[in-house]
Amino acid sequence: MAYALFSPASNVPDIPKFYGSDKVIHFGMFVGMAFLWNRVVRHNVNINRKNSTKLFTNYLVLWIFIAILTEYLQRLVPGRSFDYFDIITNIVGVIIGAGIFIYLNKRGSVLV
């Protein structure tokens, strides 16, 4: 994910171009990141339900901050640009990824 976000535009693999294709990629990366990060935390931290809500909230805030920061840092990468809609897409991706994790976790899915 870091490679895709911080590589110069000339180093990023070609993707099918359509209106909003970069937003789909941003969204997908942040959905996957949020889901997998929650999965790692769930399996590596032995916490009770009260503390899990606090931990989840802290990580959600952290990853929203990272979603915003990555877009600002892209301004420093040759051939990349800053876009407020990318920030929104990143944040929505984080929230949806975390929401999918919570939903599957409550259902007892083997994916979590």
N, C-alpha and C positions, 0 to 999 in steps of 0.2 A: 504494500500500500504506500509506504514512504517513497519507494522508487517511482511509482506511478505519479505521485503527487509532486515530487520535487525534482524530477528529471527535466532537463531542457526539452522543449517541445519536439525537437528533432530526434530525441532518444525514445520517445514514447511510441509503442507499436501503433500501427495504423488500425483504426477502428472503423466500422461502417458509419458513414456520416449521414445523419438525418437531423432534423431540427430537434435540439434538446439532447442529443446523444451524450454530450459530456455530462449533463445532469443525471442521466440514467447511470452512468459509470460512477459518479460521485455518490449517488444514492446507494447503489449496490455495495460499494466499498464500505460505507459507513454502517449500513444495515449489518453486513457480515462482521465487521469489526465489533460492533456493539453486542451482537449475539454471542460471538465467540469469547469476547472478554468476560461477559457475564457467566458463561459456561466455565471458564477457567477459574474465576473467583469462587463460584459455587462449589467446585470440586476441590479447591485448595484451601478454603477457609472454613474452619469449623465454627459456625456462629449460630446463635439462636435467632428466632424470627424477628424479635425487636431490633437486634443489631443488624440483621440482614437488610431491613428496610433502610436504616441509616447508611449502611455501606453501599447499597444500591443507589441511593440518592447522591452520595458523594461521587460515585463513579459516573453517574449520569451527568452531573455538573462538570466533572473533569473532562469527559469526552465531548460535551458541548463546547467547552472552552477549546479543546483540541480541534474540533470541527471549524471553529472560527479562526483560530491561530493558523491552521494550515493554509487557509485561503489568503491571509495576509502575507504569509511567508512565500507564497507562490509569486508574489510581485517581484521577489528578488531573483527568481530563476529565469534565465534567458528564454524568451519565446513563450513564457507563461503570463497569465494576466489575472487580475483581481476581478471577482464578480460577486456582487451581493446575492444573486440568485444561487450561486454555488454554496454560499454560507447557509442559506435557507435549506437547500437540498441536503447538505451535510447534517444539519441539525435534525431535520425530519428523518433522515436515515438512522441517526443515533436513536431517536425516540422509537421509531418503528422496530428497529432491531432489538432494543430492550423490551419493547412490548411483546414481540414474538417470543422472546425468551421467557418472560413472565407467564404468558399464556400456556406455552408448552410445559413449563415447570409445574404449573398448577394442575395440569392434566396428567402429569406423571409420564410424559413422553420419554422415550429412550434417546431422543436427540439432545436432551439436556442432562 
